[in-house]
Amino acid sequence: MNREKYEIKASSSFLRYEFDSIGKYGIIRKGIAFELINERENIYNLAFGDIDQVTKYINDDVISNNGDLPKVMATIIEAIFDFTNHFSDSFVFFKGLDKRRHYFYNRIIFDYYSIFSLSFNIFGMILDENEKISLKQSEIYRKDKEYDGFLIRRID
């Protein structure tokens, strides 16, 4: 994707990325982390949020609203590309933590499907809260359906 994005810094493990969001509230340090949540099926959860400067924890509950959302999203997509360059046989899982983010992720997949589908297999997920995230909850993404979450995997 040829969208403006921030420069990211990857950890040596390529499981964590950081960048600075620069907008109407100043500079906000952001983090993206990939955490293995299903070892058997090689599924990683994508977490994103502001980095607490004391604990270095990624707080995914905060909405900083710094006015640079398109650039932030392009940066997250860049991190996904980089992560899947290093972990090409892995699935990346993500979902919105609230209704606003849920709608937002559905909208991004819908709007950019033609671009994403060139590089990724995209699956929609219907989730059961008590069940571990697994491939059995997924189906090939359909644009006419809303999903609880998404799985993507780099096309070989």
MODELLER restraints for C-alpha pairs under 7 A, 6 or more apart:
rsr = mdl.restraints
at = mdl.atoms
rsr.add(forms.Gaussian(group=physical.xy_distance, feature=features.Distance(at['CA:3:A'], at['CA:74:A']), mean=6.29, stdev=0.5))
rsr.add(forms.Gaussian(group=physical.xy_distance, feature=features.Distance(at['CA:4:A'], at['CA:71:A']), mean=5.68, stdev=0.5))
rsr.add(forms.Gaussian(group=physical.xy_distance, feature=features.Distance(at['CA:4:A'], at['CA:74:A']), mean=6.84, stdev=0.5))
rsr.add(forms.Gaussian(group=physical.xy_distance, feature=features.Distance(at['CA:5:A'], at['CA:71:A']), mean=4.73, stdev=0.5))
rsr.add(forms.Gaussian(group=physical.xy_distance, feature=features.Distance(at['CA:5:A'], at['CA:72:A']), mean=6.58, stdev=0.5))
rsr.add(forms.Gaussian(group=physical.xy_distance, feature=features.Distance(at['CA:5:A'], at['CA:74:A']), mean=5.33, stdev=0.5))
rsr.add(forms.Gaussian(group=physical.xy_distance, feature=features.Distance(at['CA:5:A'], at['CA:75:A']), mean=4.93, stdev=0.5))
rsr.add(forms.Gaussian(group=physical.xy_distance, feature=features.Distance(at['CA:6:A'], at['CA:19:A']), mean=6.59, stdev=0.5))
rsr.add(forms.Gaussian(group=physical.xy_distance, feature=features.Distance(at['CA:6:A'], at['CA:71:A']), mean=6.71, stdev=0.5))
rsr.add(forms.Gaussian(group=physical.xy_distance, feature=features.Distance(at['CA:6:A'], at['CA:75:A']), mean=5.65, stdev=0.5))
rsr.add(forms.Gaussian(group=physical.xy_distance, feature=features.Distance(at['CA:7:A'], at['CA:19:A']), mean=6.28, stdev=0.5))
rsr.add(forms.Gaussian(group=physical.xy_distance, feature=features.Distance(at['CA:8:A'], at['CA:17:A']), mean=6.29, stdev=0.5))
rsr.add(forms.Gaussian(group=physical.xy_distance, feature=features.Distance(at['CA:8:A'], at['CA:18:A']), mean=5.61, stdev=0.5))
rsr.add(forms.Gaussian(group=physical.xy_distance, feature=features.Distance(at['CA:8:A'], at['CA:19:A']), mean=4.91, stdev=0.5))
rsr.add(forms.Gaussian(group=physical.xy_distance, feature=features.Distance(at['CA:9:A'], at['CA:17:A']), mean=5.44, stdev=0.5))
rsr.add(forms.Gaussian(group=physical.xy_distance, feature=features.Distance(at['CA:9:A'], at['CA:18:A']), mean=5.28, stdev=0.5))
rsr.add(forms.Gaussian(group=physical.xy_distance, feature=features.Distance(at['CA:9:A'], at['CA:19:A']), mean=6.43, stdev=0.5))
rsr.add(forms.Gaussian(group=physical.xy_distance, feature=features.Distance(at['CA:10:A'], at['CA:16:A']), mean=5.92, stdev=0.5))
rsr.add(forms.Gaussian(group=physical.xy_distance, feature=features.Distance(at['CA:10:A'], at['CA:17:A']), mean=4.41, stdev=0.5))
rsr.add(forms.Gaussian(group=physical.xy_distance, feature=features.Distance(at['CA:10:A'], at['CA:18:A']), mean=6.64, stdev=0.5))
rsr.add(forms.Gaussian(group=physical.xy_distance, feature=features.Distance(at['CA:11:A'], at['CA:17:A']), mean=6.16, stdev=0.5))
rsr.add(forms.Gaussian(group=physical.xy_distance, feature=features.Distance(at['CA:14:A'], at['CA:83:A']), mean=6.05, stdev=0.5))
rsr.add(forms.Gaussian(group=physical.xy_distance, feature=features.Distance(at['CA:15:A'], at['CA:33:A']), mean=5.65, stdev=0.5))
rsr.add(forms.Gaussian(group=physical.xy_distance, feature=features.Distance(at['CA:15:A'], at['CA:34:A']), mean=5.00, stdev=0.5))
rsr.add(forms.Gaussian(group=physical.xy_distance, feature=features.Distance(at['CA:16:A'], at['CA:32:A']), mean=5.65, stdev=0.5))
rsr.add(forms.Gaussian(group=physical.xy_distance, feature=features.Distance(at['CA:16:A'], at['CA:33:A']), mean=4.36, stdev=0.5))
rsr.add(forms.Gaussian(group=physical.xy_distance, feature=features.Distance(at['CA:16:A'], at['CA:34:A']), mean=6.34, stdev=0.5))
rsr.add(forms.Gaussian(group=physical.xy_distance, feature=features.Distance(at['CA:17:A'], at['CA:31:A']), mean=5.68, stdev=0.5))
rsr.add(forms.Gaussian(group=physical.xy_distance, feature=features.Distance(at['CA:17:A'], at['CA:32:A']), mean=5.03, stdev=0.5))
rsr.add(forms.Gaussian(group=physical.xy_distance, feature=features.Distance(at['CA:17:A'], at['CA:33:A']), mean=6.36, stdev=0.5))
rsr.add(forms.Gaussian(group=physical.xy_distance, feature=features.Distance(at['CA:17:A'], at['CA:79:A']), mean=6.93, stdev=0.5))
rsr.add(forms.Gaussian(group=physical.xy_distance, feature=features.Distance(at['CA:18:A'], at['CA:30:A']), mean=5.62, stdev=0.5))
rsr.add(forms.Gaussian(group=physical.xy_distance, feature=features.Distance(at['CA:18:A'], at['CA:31:A']), mean=4.52, stdev=0.5))
rsr.add(forms.Gaussian(group=physical.xy_distance, feature=features.Distance(at['CA:18:A'], at['CA:32:A']), mean=6.32, stdev=0.5))
rsr.add(forms.Gaussian(group=physical.xy_distance, feature=features.Distance(at['CA:19:A'], at['CA:29:A']), mean=5.94, stdev=0.5))
rsr.add(forms.Gaussian(group=physical.xy_distance, feature=features.Distance(at['CA:19:A'], at['CA:30:A']), mean=5.38, stdev=0.5))
rsr.add(forms.Gaussian(group=physical.xy_distance, feature=features.Distance(at['CA:19:A'], at['CA:31:A']), mean=6.64, stdev=0.5))
rsr.add(forms.Gaussian(group=physical.xy_distance, feature=features.Distance(at['CA:20:A'], at['CA:27:A']), mean=6.06, stdev=0.5))
rsr.add(forms.Gaussian(group=physical.xy_distance, feature=features.Distance(at['CA:20:A'], at['CA:28:A']), mean=5.58, stdev=0.5))
rsr.add(forms.Gaussian(group=physical.xy_distance, feature=features.Distance(at['CA:20:A'], at['CA:29:A']), mean=4.58, stdev=0.5))
rsr.add(forms.Gaussian(group=physical.xy_distance, feature=features.Distance(at['CA:20:A'], at['CA:30:A']), mean=5.90, stdev=0.5))
rsr.add(forms.Gaussian(group=physical.xy_distance, feature=features.Distance(at['CA:21:A'], at['CA:27:A']), mean=5.53, stdev=0.5))
rsr.add(forms.Gaussian(group=physical.xy_distance, feature=features.Distance(at['CA:21:A'], at['CA:28:A']), mean=5.05, stdev=0.5))
rsr.add(forms.Gaussian(group=physical.xy_distance, feature=features.Distance(at['CA:21:A'], at['CA:29:A']), mean=6.22, stdev=0.5))
rsr.add(forms.Gaussian(group=physical.xy_distance, feature=features.Distance(at['CA:21:A'], at['CA:30:A']), mean=6.67, stdev=0.5))
rsr.add(forms.Gaussian(group=physical.xy_distance, feature=features.Distance(at['CA:21:A'], at['CA:72:A']), mean=6.95, stdev=0.5))
rsr.add(forms.Gaussian(group=physical.xy_distance, feature=features.Distance(at['CA:22:A'], at['CA:28:A']), mean=6.54, stdev=0.5))
rsr.add(forms.Gaussian(group=physical.xy_distance, feature=features.Distance(at['CA:23:A'], at['CA:66:A']), mean=4.90, stdev=0.5))
rsr.add(forms.Gaussian(group=physical.xy_distance, feature=features.Distance(at['CA:23:A'], at['CA:67:A']), mean=5.62, stdev=0.5))
rsr.add(forms.Gaussian(group=physical.xy_distance, feature=features.Distance(at['CA:23:A'], at['CA:68:A']), mean=6.02, stdev=0.5))
rsr.add(forms.Gaussian(group=physical.xy_distance, feature=features.Distance(at['CA:24:A'], at['CA:66:A']), mean=5.34, stdev=0.5))
rsr.add(forms.Gaussian(group=physical.xy_distance, feature=features.Distance(at['CA:24:A'], at['CA:67:A']), mean=6.08, stdev=0.5))
rsr.add(forms.Gaussian(group=physical.xy_distance, feature=features.Distance(at['CA:25:A'], at['CA:66:A']), mean=5.56, stdev=0.5))
rsr.add(forms.Gaussian(group=physical.xy_distance, feature=features.Distance(at['CA:28:A'], at['CA:50:A']), mean=6.93, stdev=0.5))
rsr.add(forms.Gaussian(group=physical.xy_distance, feature=features.Distance(at['CA:29:A'], at['CA:50:A']), mean=5.89, stdev=0.5))
rsr.add(forms.Gaussian(group=physical.xy_distance, feature=features.Distance(at['CA:29:A'], at['CA:51:A']), mean=5.61, stdev=0.5))
rsr.add(forms.Gaussian(group=physical.xy_distance, feature=features.Distance(at['CA:30:A'], at['CA:49:A']), mean=5.64, stdev=0.5))
rsr.add(forms.Gaussian(group=physical.xy_distance, feature=features.Distance(at['CA:30:A'], at['CA:50:A']), mean=4.45, stdev=0.5))
rsr.add(forms.Gaussian(group=physical.xy_distance, feature=features.Distance(at['CA:30:A'], at['CA:51:A']), mean=5.36, stdev=0.5))
rsr.add(forms.Gaussian(group=physical.xy_distance, feature=features.Distance(at['CA:31:A'], at['CA:48:A']), mean=5.67, stdev=0.5))
rsr.add(forms.Gaussian(group=physical.xy_distance, feature=features.Distance(at['CA:31:A'], at['CA:49:A']), mean=5.60, stdev=0.5))
rsr.add(forms.Gaussian(group=physical.xy_distance, feature=features.Distance(at['CA:31:A'], at['CA:50:A']), mean=6.06, stdev=0.5))
rsr.add(forms.Gaussian(group=physical.xy_distance, feature=features.Distance(at['CA:31:A'], at['CA:51:A']), mean=5.81, stdev=0.5))
rsr.add(forms.Gaussian(group=physical.xy_distance, feature=features.Distance(at['CA:31:A'], at['CA:58:A']), mean=5.89, stdev=0.5))
rsr.add(forms.Gaussian(group=physical.xy_distance, feature=features.Distance(at['CA:32:A'], at['CA:46:A']), mean=6.97, stdev=0.5))
rsr.add(forms.Gaussian(group=physical.xy_distance, feature=features.Distance(at['CA:32:A'], at['CA:47:A']), mean=5.61, stdev=0.5))
rsr.add(forms.Gaussian(group=physical.xy_distance, feature=features.Distance(at['CA:32:A'], at['CA:48:A']), mean=4.51, stdev=0.5))
rsr.add(forms.Gaussian(group=physical.xy_distance, feature=features.Distance(at['CA:32:A'], at['CA:49:A']), mean=6.84, stdev=0.5))
rsr.add(forms.Gaussian(group=physical.xy_distance, feature=features.Distance(at['CA:33:A'], at['CA:46:A']), mean=5.76, stdev=0.5))
rsr.add(forms.Gaussian(group=physical.xy_distance, feature=features.Distance(at['CA:33:A'], at['CA:47:A']), mean=5.10, stdev=0.5))
rsr.add(forms.Gaussian(group=physical.xy_distance, feature=features.Distance(at['CA:33:A'], at['CA:48:A']), mean=6.49, stdev=0.5))
rsr.add(forms.Gaussian(group=physical.xy_distance, feature=features.Distance(at['CA:34:A'], at['CA:44:A']), mean=5.65, stdev=0.5))
rsr.add(forms.Gaussian(group=physical.xy_distance, feature=features.Distance(at['CA:34:A'], at['CA:45:A']), mean=5.46, stdev=0.5))
rsr.add(forms.Gaussian(group=physical.xy_distance, feature=features.Distance(at['CA:34:A'], at['CA:46:A']), mean=4.81, stdev=0.5))
rsr.add(forms.Gaussian(group=physical.xy_distance, feature=features.Distance(at['CA:34:A'], at['CA:47:A']), mean=6.43, stdev=0.5))
rsr.add(forms.Gaussian(group=physical.xy_distance, feature=features.Distance(at['CA:35:A'], at['CA:44:A']), mean=5.03, stdev=0.5))
rsr.add(forms.Gaussian(group=physical.xy_distance, feature=features.Distance(at['CA:35:A'], at['CA:45:A']), mean=5.13, stdev=0.5))
rsr.add(forms.Gaussian(group=physical.xy_distance, feature=features.Distance(at['CA:35:A'], at['CA:46:A']), mean=6.73, stdev=0.5))
rsr.add(forms.Gaussian(group=physical.xy_distance, feature=features.Distance(at['CA:36:A'], at['CA:43:A']), mean=5.92, stdev=0.5))
rsr.add(forms.Gaussian(group=physical.xy_distance, feature=features.Distance(at['CA:36:A'], at['CA:44:A']), mean=4.25, stdev=0.5))
rsr.add(forms.Gaussian(group=physical.xy_distance, feature=features.Distance(at['CA:36:A'], at['CA:45:A']), mean=6.34, stdev=0.5))
rsr.add(forms.Gaussian(group=physical.xy_distance, feature=features.Distance(at['CA:37:A'], at['CA:43:A']), mean=5.85, stdev=0.5))
rsr.add(forms.Gaussian(group=physical.xy_distance, feature=features.Distance(at['CA:37:A'], at['CA:44:A']), mean=5.50, stdev=0.5))
rsr.add(forms.Gaussian(group=physical.xy_distance, feature=features.Distance(at['CA:37:A'], at['CA:45:A']), mean=6.29, stdev=0.5))
rsr.add(forms.Gaussian(group=physical.xy_distance, feature=features.Distance(at['CA:38:A'], at['CA:44:A']), mean=7.00, stdev=0.5))
rsr.add(forms.Gaussian(group=physical.xy_distance, feature=features.Distance(at['CA:38:A'], at['CA:133:A']), mean=6.97, stdev=0.5))
rsr.add(forms.Gaussian(group=physical.xy_distance, feature=features.Distance(at['CA:42:A'], at['CA:90:A']), mean=5.20, stdev=0.5))
rsr.add(forms.Gaussian(group=physical.xy_distance, feature=features.Distance(at['CA:42:A'], at['CA:91:A']), mean=6.21, stdev=0.5))
rsr.add(forms.Gaussian(group=physical.xy_distance, feature=features.Distance(at['CA:43:A'], at['CA:90:A']), mean=5.91, stdev=0.5))
rsr.add(forms.Gaussian(group=physical.xy_distance, feature=features.Distance(at['CA:43:A'], at['CA:91:A']), mean=4.66, stdev=0.5))
rsr.add(forms.Gaussian(group=physical.xy_distance, feature=features.Distance(at['CA:43:A'], at['CA:92:A']), mean=5.86, stdev=0.5))
rsr.add(forms.Gaussian(group=physical.xy_distance, feature=features.Distance(at['CA:43:A'], at['CA:93:A']), mean=6.68, stdev=0.5))
rsr.add(forms.Gaussian(group=physical.xy_distance, feature=features.Distance(at['CA:44:A'], at['CA:91:A']), mean=6.05, stdev=0.5))
rsr.add(forms.Gaussian(group=physical.xy_distance, feature=features.Distance(at['CA:44:A'], at['CA:92:A']), mean=4.92, stdev=0.5))
rsr.add(forms.Gaussian(group=physical.xy_distance, feature=features.Distance(at['CA:44:A'], at['CA:93:A']), mean=5.91, stdev=0.5))
rsr.add(forms.Gaussian(group=physical.xy_distance, feature=features.Distance(at['CA:45:A'], at['CA:92:A']), mean=5.86, stdev=0.5))
rsr.add(forms.Gaussian(group=physical.xy_distance, feature=features.Distance(at['CA:45:A'], at['CA:93:A']), mean=4.77, stdev=0.5))
rsr.add(forms.Gaussian(group=physical.xy_distance, feature=features.Distance(at['CA:45:A'], at['CA:94:A']), mean=6.01, stdev=0.5))
rsr.add(forms.Gaussian(group=physical.xy_distance, feature=features.Distance(at['CA:46:A'], at['CA:92:A']), mean=6.46, stdev=0.5))
rsr.add(forms.Gaussian(group=physical.xy_distance, feature=features.Distance(at['CA:46:A'], at['CA:93:A']), mean=5.99, stdev=0.5))
rsr.add(forms.Gaussian(group=physical.xy_distance, feature=features.Distance(at['CA:46:A'], at['CA:94:A']), mean=5.46, stdev=0.5))
rsr.add(forms.Gaussian(group=physical.xy_distance, feature=features.Distance(at['CA:47:A'], at['CA:60:A']), mean=6.84, stdev=0.5))
rsr.add(forms.Gaussian(group=physical.xy_distance, feature=features.Distance(at['CA:48:A'], at['CA:58:A']), mean=6.71, stdev=0.5))
rsr.add(forms.Gaussian(group=physical.xy_distance, feature=features.Distance(at['CA:48:A'], at['CA:60:A']), mean=5.61, stdev=0.5))
rsr.add(forms.Gaussian(group=physical.xy_distance, feature=features.Distance(at['CA:49:A'], at['CA:58:A']), mean=5.39, stdev=0.5))
rsr.add(forms.Gaussian(group=physical.xy_distance, feature=features.Distance(at['CA:49:A'], at['CA:59:A']), mean=5.08, stdev=0.5))
rsr.add(forms.Gaussian(group=physical.xy_distance, feature=features.Distance(at['CA:49:A'], at['CA:60:A']), mean=4.27, stdev=0.5))
rsr.add(forms.Gaussian(group=physical.xy_distance, feature=features.Distance(at['CA:49:A'], at['CA:62:A']), mean=6.76, stdev=0.5))
rsr.add(forms.Gaussian(group=physical.xy_distance, feature=features.Distance(at['CA:50:A'], at['CA:58:A']), mean=5.60, stdev=0.5))
rsr.add(forms.Gaussian(group=physical.xy_distance, feature=features.Distance(at['CA:50:A'], at['CA:59:A']), mean=5.32, stdev=0.5))
rsr.add(forms.Gaussian(group=physical.xy_distance, feature=features.Distance(at['CA:50:A'], at['CA:60:A']), mean=6.72, stdev=0.5))
rsr.add(forms.Gaussian(group=physical.xy_distance, feature=features.Distance(at['CA:50:A'], at['CA:62:A']), mean=6.80, stdev=0.5))
rsr.add(forms.Gaussian(group=physical.xy_distance, feature=features.Distance(at['CA:51:A'], at['CA:57:A']), mean=5.64, stdev=0.5))
rsr.add(forms.Gaussian(group=physical.xy_distance, feature=features.Distance(at['CA:51:A'], at['CA:58:A']), mean=4.58, stdev=0.5))
rsr.add(forms.Gaussian(group=physical.xy_distance, feature=features.Distance(at['CA:51:A'], at['CA:59:A']), mean=6.13, stdev=0.5))
rsr.add(forms.Gaussian(group=physical.xy_distance, feature=features.Distance(at['CA:52:A'], at['CA:58:A']), mean=6.42, stdev=0.5))
rsr.add(forms.Gaussian(group=physical.xy_distance, feature=features.Distance(at['CA:52:A'], at['CA:59:A']), mean=6.86, stdev=0.5))
rsr.add(forms.Gaussian(group=physical.xy_distance, feature=features.Distance(at['CA:84:A'], at['CA:154:A']), mean=6.29, stdev=0.5))
rsr.add(forms.Gaussian(group=physical.xy_distance, feature=features.Distance(at['CA:88:A'], at['CA:154:A']), mean=5.93, stdev=0.5))
rsr.add(forms.Gaussian(group=physical.xy_distance, feature=features.Distance(at['CA:90:A'], at['CA:153:A']), mean=6.27, stdev=0.5))
rsr.add(forms.Gaussian(group=physical.xy_distance, feature=features.Distance(at['CA:91:A'], at['CA:151:A']), mean=6.12, stdev=0.5))
rsr.add(forms.Gaussian(group=physical.xy_distance, feature=features.Distance(at['CA:91:A'], at['CA:152:A']), mean=5.52, stdev=0.5))
rsr.add(forms.Gaussian(group=physical.xy_distance, feature=features.Distance(at['CA:91:A'], at['CA:153:A']), mean=4.75, stdev=0.5))
rsr.add(forms.Gaussian(group=physical.xy_distance, feature=features.Distance(at['CA:92:A'], at['CA:151:A']), mean=5.39, stdev=0.5))
rsr.add(forms.Gaussian(group=physical.xy_distance, feature=features.Distance(at['CA:92:A'], at['CA:152:A']), mean=5.27, stdev=0.5))
rsr.add(forms.Gaussian(group=physical.xy_distance, feature=features.Distance(at['CA:92:A'], at['CA:153:A']), mean=6.45, stdev=0.5))
rsr.add(forms.Gaussian(group=physical.xy_distance, feature=features.Distance(at['CA:93:A'], at['CA:150:A']), mean=5.59, stdev=0.5))
rsr.add(forms.Gaussian(group=physical.xy_distance, feature=features.Distance(at['CA:93:A'], at['CA:151:A']), mean=4.50, stdev=0.5))
rsr.add(forms.Gaussian(group=physical.xy_distance, feature=features.Distance(at['CA:93:A'], at['CA:152:A']), mean=6.70, stdev=0.5))
rsr.add(forms.Gaussian(group=physical.xy_distance, feature=features.Distance(at['CA:94:A'], at['CA:149:A']), mean=5.76, stdev=0.5))
rsr.add(forms.Gaussian(group=physical.xy_distance, feature=features.Distance(at['CA:94:A'], at['CA:150:A']), mean=5.50, stdev=0.5))
rsr.add(forms.Gaussian(group=physical.xy_distance, feature=features.Distance(at['CA:94:A'], at['CA:151:A']), mean=6.72, stdev=0.5))
rsr.add(forms.Gaussian(group=physical.xy_distance, feature=features.Distance(at['CA:95:A'], at['CA:102:A']), mean=6.36, stdev=0.5))
rsr.add(forms.Gaussian(group=physical.xy_distance, feature=features.Distance(at['CA:95:A'], at['CA:105:A']), mean=6.98, stdev=0.5))
rsr.add(forms.Gaussian(group=physical.xy_distance, feature=features.Distance(at['CA:95:A'], at['CA:148:A']), mean=6.53, stdev=0.5))
rsr.add(forms.Gaussian(group=physical.xy_distance, feature=features.Distance(at['CA:95:A'], at['CA:149:A']), mean=4.29, stdev=0.5))
rsr.add(forms.Gaussian(group=physical.xy_distance, feature=features.Distance(at['CA:95:A'], at['CA:150:A']), mean=6.35, stdev=0.5))
rsr.add(forms.Gaussian(group=physical.xy_distance, feature=features.Distance(at['CA:96:A'], at['CA:102:A']), mean=3.97, stdev=0.5))
rsr.add(forms.Gaussian(group=physical.xy_distance, feature=features.Distance(at['CA:96:A'], at['CA:105:A']), mean=6.57, stdev=0.5))
rsr.add(forms.Gaussian(group=physical.xy_distance, feature=features.Distance(at['CA:106:A'], at['CA:146:A']), mean=6.73, stdev=0.5))
rsr.add(forms.Gaussian(group=physical.xy_distance, feature=features.Distance(at['CA:110:A'], at['CA:143:A']), mean=6.06, stdev=0.5))
rsr.add(forms.Gaussian(group=physical.xy_distance, feature=features.Distance(at['CA:119:A'], at['CA:154:A']), mean=5.85, stdev=0.5))
rsr.add(forms.Gaussian(group=physical.xy_distance, feature=features.Distance(at['CA:119:A'], at['CA:155:A']), mean=5.48, stdev=0.5))
rsr.add(forms.Gaussian(group=physical.xy_distance, feature=features.Distance(at['CA:120:A'], at['CA:152:A']), mean=5.97, stdev=0.5))
rsr.add(forms.Gaussian(group=physical.xy_distance, feature=features.Distance(at['CA:120:A'], at['CA:153:A']), mean=5.22, stdev=0.5))
rsr.add(forms.Gaussian(group=physical.xy_distance, feature=features.Distance(at['CA:120:A'], at['CA:154:A']), mean=4.38, stdev=0.5))
rsr.add(forms.Gaussian(group=physical.xy_distance, feature=features.Distance(at['CA:120:A'], at['CA:155:A']), mean=5.07, stdev=0.5))
rsr.add(forms.Gaussian(group=physical.xy_distance, feature=features.Distance(at['CA:121:A'], at['CA:152:A']), mean=5.55, stdev=0.5))
rsr.add(forms.Gaussian(group=physical.xy_distance, feature=features.Distance(at['CA:121:A'], at['CA:153:A']), mean=5.20, stdev=0.5))
rsr.add(forms.Gaussian(group=physical.xy_distance, feature=features.Distance(at['CA:121:A'], at['CA:154:A']), mean=6.29, stdev=0.5))
rsr.add(forms.Gaussian(group=physical.xy_distance, feature=features.Distance(at['CA:121:A'], at['CA:155:A']), mean=6.14, stdev=0.5))
rsr.add(forms.Gaussian(group=physical.xy_distance, feature=features.Distance(at['CA:122:A'], at['CA:140:A']), mean=6.39, stdev=0.5))
rsr.add(forms.Gaussian(group=physical.xy_distance, feature=features.Distance(at['CA:122:A'], at['CA:141:A']), mean=5.65, stdev=0.5))
rsr.add(forms.Gaussian(group=physical.xy_distance, feature=features.Distance(at['CA:122:A'], at['CA:151:A']), mean=6.03, stdev=0.5))
rsr.add(forms.Gaussian(group=physical.xy_distance, feature=features.Distance(at['CA:122:A'], at['CA:152:A']), mean=4.65, stdev=0.5))
rsr.add(forms.Gaussian(group=physical.xy_distance, feature=features.Distance(at['CA:122:A'], at['CA:153:A']), mean=6.78, stdev=0.5))
rsr.add(forms.Gaussian(group=physical.xy_distance, feature=features.Distance(at['CA:123:A'], at['CA:138:A']), mean=5.81, stdev=0.5))
rsr.add(forms.Gaussian(group=physical.xy_distance, feature=features.Distance(at['CA:123:A'], at['CA:139:A']), mean=5.30, stdev=0.5))
rsr.add(forms.Gaussian(group=physical.xy_distance, feature=features.Distance(at['CA:123:A'], at['CA:140:A']), mean=4.56, stdev=0.5))
rsr.add(forms.Gaussian(group=physical.xy_distance, feature=features.Distance(at['CA:123:A'], at['CA:141:A']), mean=4.53, stdev=0.5))
rsr.add(forms.Gaussian(group=physical.xy_distance, feature=features.Distance(at['CA:123:A'], at['CA:150:A']), mean=5.67, stdev=0.5))
rsr.add(forms.Gaussian(group=physical.xy_distance, feature=features.Distance(at['CA:123:A'], at['CA:151:A']), mean=5.03, stdev=0.5))
rsr.add(forms.Gaussian(group=physical.xy_distance, feature=features.Distance(at['CA:123:A'], at['CA:152:A']), mean=6.12, stdev=0.5))
rsr.add(forms.Gaussian(group=physical.xy_distance, feature=features.Distance(at['CA:124:A'], at['CA:138:A']), mean=5.52, stdev=0.5))
rsr.add(forms.Gaussian(group=physical.xy_distance, feature=features.Distance(at['CA:124:A'], at['CA:139:A']), mean=5.52, stdev=0.5))
rsr.add(forms.Gaussian(group=physical.xy_distance, feature=features.Distance(at['CA:124:A'], at['CA:140:A']), mean=6.22, stdev=0.5))
rsr.add(forms.Gaussian(group=physical.xy_distance, feature=features.Distance(at['CA:124:A'], at['CA:141:A']), mean=4.77, stdev=0.5))
rsr.add(forms.Gaussian(group=physical.xy_distance, feature=features.Distance(at['CA:124:A'], at['CA:147:A']), mean=5.55, stdev=0.5))
rsr.add(forms.Gaussian(group=physical.xy_distance, feature=features.Distance(at['CA:124:A'], at['CA:149:A']), mean=6.14, stdev=0.5))
rsr.add(forms.Gaussian(group=physical.xy_distance, feature=features.Distance(at['CA:124:A'], at['CA:150:A']), mean=4.72, stdev=0.5))
rsr.add(forms.Gaussian(group=physical.xy_distance, feature=features.Distance(at['CA:124:A'], at['CA:151:A']), mean=6.44, stdev=0.5))
rsr.add(forms.Gaussian(group=physical.xy_distance, feature=features.Distance(at['CA:125:A'], at['CA:137:A']), mean=5.55, stdev=0.5))
rsr.add(forms.Gaussian(group=physical.xy_distance, feature=features.Distance(at['CA:125:A'], at['CA:138:A']), mean=4.38, stdev=0.5))
rsr.add(forms.Gaussian(group=physical.xy_distance, feature=features.Distance(at['CA:125:A'], at['CA:139:A']), mean=6.47, stdev=0.5))
rsr.add(forms.Gaussian(group=physical.xy_distance, feature=features.Distance(at['CA:125:A'], at['CA:147:A']), mean=5.56, stdev=0.5))
rsr.add(forms.Gaussian(group=physical.xy_distance, feature=features.Distance(at['CA:125:A'], at['CA:148:A']), mean=5.71, stdev=0.5))
rsr.add(forms.Gaussian(group=physical.xy_distance, feature=features.Distance(at['CA:125:A'], at['CA:149:A']), mean=4.99, stdev=0.5))
rsr.add(forms.Gaussian(group=physical.xy_distance, feature=features.Distance(at['CA:125:A'], at['CA:150:A']), mean=5.47, stdev=0.5))
rsr.add(forms.Gaussian(group=physical.xy_distance, feature=features.Distance(at['CA:126:A'], at['CA:137:A']), mean=5.80, stdev=0.5))
rsr.add(forms.Gaussian(group=physical.xy_distance, feature=features.Distance(at['CA:126:A'], at['CA:138:A']), mean=6.62, stdev=0.5))
rsr.add(forms.Gaussian(group=physical.xy_distance, feature=features.Distance(at['CA:126:A'], at['CA:147:A']), mean=5.88, stdev=0.5))
rsr.add(forms.Gaussian(group=physical.xy_distance, feature=features.Distance(at['CA:126:A'], at['CA:148:A']), mean=5.33, stdev=0.5))
rsr.add(forms.Gaussian(group=physical.xy_distance, feature=features.Distance(at['CA:126:A'], at['CA:149:A']), mean=6.89, stdev=0.5))
rsr.add(forms.Gaussian(group=physical.xy_distance, feature=features.Distance(at['CA:127:A'], at['CA:137:A']), mean=6.39, stdev=0.5))
rsr.add(forms.Gaussian(group=physical.xy_distance, feature=features.Distance(at['CA:127:A'], at['CA:148:A']), mean=6.04, stdev=0.5))
